[in-house]
């Protein structure tokens, strides 16, 4: 019922610790655009949150890892229009 309020656009589709490059504690680049597609932006968030739960940090606190991703994403990129 709220699909019309969700933002759409080109999404990466595979944000994970192997595809997000970090230097000096900040994101310096993103690689591997093979899963990119035009869809709801929330899909990128969901995929990233899922990956975060299986990282070394996520294995000890899966909910905390997912919450950190959600907080960071929401601060930079609102999901609704």
C-alpha positions as CSV (number, residue, x, y, z in Angstrom):
1,X,0.0,0.0,0.0
2,X,2.9,2.4,0.5
3,X,4.9,1.4,-2.6
4,X,4.0,4.7,-4.3
5,X,5.8,6.6,-1.5
6,X,9.1,4.6,-1.8
7,X,11.9,6.1,-3.7
8,X,13.0,4.3,-6.9
9,X,16.2,4.6,-8.8
10,X,19.3,2.7,-10.0
11,X,20.5,0.6,-7.1
12,X,23.9,-1.2,-6.7
13,X,22.3,-4.4,-5.6
14,X,25.4,-5.9,-3.9
15,X,26.7,-3.6,-1.1
16,X,28.9,-5.8,1.1
17,X,32.3,-5.6,2.7
18,X,34.0,-6.9,-0.5
19,X,32.4,-4.3,-2.8
20,X,32.7,-1.1,-0.6
21,X,36.2,0.2,-0.5
22,X,37.2,2.0,2.7
23,X,40.3,4.1,3.3
24,X,41.1,6.0,6.4
25,X,37.7,5.1,8.0
26,X,35.7,6.6,5.1
27,X,34.2,5.0,1.9
28,X,36.6,5.7,-0.9
29,X,34.8,3.7,-3.7
30,X,32.4,1.0,-4.7
31,X,33.0,-1.8,-7.2
32,X,31.1,-4.6,-8.9
33,X,28.0,-3.1,-10.5
34,X,26.9,-6.5,-12.0
35,X,23.7,-6.6,-9.9
36,X,22.6,-3.0,-10.6
37,X,19.0,-2.5,-11.5
38,X,16.3,0.1,-11.5
39,X,14.0,-0.6,-8.5
40,X,13.0,0.6,-5.1
41,X,15.9,2.1,-3.2
42,X,15.0,0.1,-0.1
43,X,16.3,-3.0,-1.9
44,X,19.9,-1.7,-1.5
45,X,19.3,-1.1,2.2
46,X,17.9,-4.6,2.7
47,X,20.7,-6.3,0.9
48,X,23.4,-4.3,2.8
49,X,21.7,-5.1,6.1
50,X,21.6,-8.8,5.3
51,X,25.3,-8.8,4.5
52,X,26.1,-6.8,7.7
53,X,24.5,-9.6,9.8
54,X,27.0,-12.2,8.5
55,X,30.2,-10.1,8.9
56,X,32.4,-10.8,11.9
57,X,30.7,-7.9,13.7
58,X,27.3,-9.2,12.7
59,X,28.0,-12.7,13.9
60,X,28.3,-11.4,17.5
61,X,25.5,-8.8,17.2
62,X,23.4,-9.3,14.1
63,X,20.6,-6.9,15.1
64,X,23.1,-4.3,16.1
65,X,24.9,-4.5,12.8
66,X,21.7,-4.2,10.8
67,X,20.6,-1.3,13.0
68,X,23.9,0.5,12.3
69,X,23.4,0.1,8.6
70,X,19.8,1.4,8.9
71,X,20.8,4.4,10.9
72,X,23.6,5.4,8.5
73,X,21.5,4.9,5.4
74,X,18.5,6.7,6.8
75,X,20.7,9.7,7.8
76,X,22.0,10.1,4.3
77,X,19.2,8.8,2.1
78,X,15.5,8.9,3.2
79,X,13.5,5.9,1.9
80,X,10.3,7.8,1.2
81,X,9.6,10.8,-1.1
